[in-house]
């Protein structure tokens, strides 16, 4: 996936930052990786130059709510889907519900 980001770029909603940090911190707490490895991983992500789309921060609170109901998504996952739909860009994910939604909307990234 990282290679695809290097080649094609990526855009994420602001919550991506906290989701990635949280996932890595959970791995550290479960002793799956060291704190140094988590820090290195975050630095590597910073090097990718992933763009952050701030639209969701100033949009109406109901933005993306339809996706939560239609596809059974969390509000967090709906933020990613809303961004892909609004920007007409493919969605890269490992989440099964989000994959099904992106497939249904013909937005799933295909390597």
Buried (B, 14 or more C-beta within 10 A) or exposed (E): EEEEBEEEEBEBBEBBBEBBBEEBEEBBEEEEBEEEEBEEBBEEBEEEEBEEBEBBEEEEEEBBEEBBEEBEBEEBBBBBBBBBBBEEBBBBBEBEBBBBBBEEBEBBBEE
